[in-house]
Each structure stands twice: as structure tokens, then as C-alpha cells.
Amino acid sequence: MKRVTKLLSVLAAGAMFMSALTGCGGGSKGADGDTIKVGGLLEMTGGSASFGISSKNGIDLALKKINEKGVLGGKKLSLVVADTK
């Protein structure tokens, strides 16, 4: 019984690893080949919008500093924000 459990665990871990690789690499670079998009779910409207807006401003500043230093081998980071409301 232990042997079957161990085999199933290894198979499940392998399947999870392979499914994680399906989203990696492969596609064409297109126009955004030098840009890495970073997503943010922030509340930009509604009662807590001030927190979302200030968070977006902080993230923009951090990305600007990172882009100025050029630590990503010439690639730039850009923020894509989705409103949670």
C-alpha cells in the first residue's frame, strides 16, 4: 500500500510540474518583446479607492526606479491594473 501511495504521489507531482510548464516560453515576442507586464488587482473606484490609487502610485514609482537601473537586461516593466470593484 505504501508503494502505491508513493507512486501516485510521484505521478501527481510530475503532472503538476508538467502543467506548470505549459504556460512557459514558446510564443512569439511580438511588439512587447522588451516589456514585462506586471498585473495588479487594485480597488480604483469605490469607498477604498484612495488605497488602490496610492498603491498604484507606489508600484509605478518602484517600476520606474527598476527600469532606470536596467536590472532586467534591457527589458522594461509595465503595470497593468484591474479594478476589483
KAMO-V503212 format. One record per backbone hydrogen bond with DSSP energy under -1.0 kcal/mol. CO is the residue of the C=O (numbers start at 1). NH is the residue of the N-H. Records with the same first field share a line. If there is no record, write none. Layout:
BEGIN
CO: NH / NH
END
This chain:
BEGIN
1: 5
2: 6
3: 7
4: 8
5: 9
6: 10
7: 11
8: 12
9: 13
10: 14
11: 15
12: 16
13: 17
14: 18
15: 19
16: 20
17: 21
21: 24
25: 27
32: 35
34: 76
36: 78
38: 80
40: 82
42: 44 / 84
46: 49
48: 52
49: 53
50: 54
51: 55
52: 56
53: 57
54: 58
55: 59
56: 60
57: 61
58: 62
59: 63
60: 64
61: 65
62: 66
63: 67
64: 68
65: 69
66: 70 / 71
72: 75
76: 36
78: 38
80: 40
82: 42
END
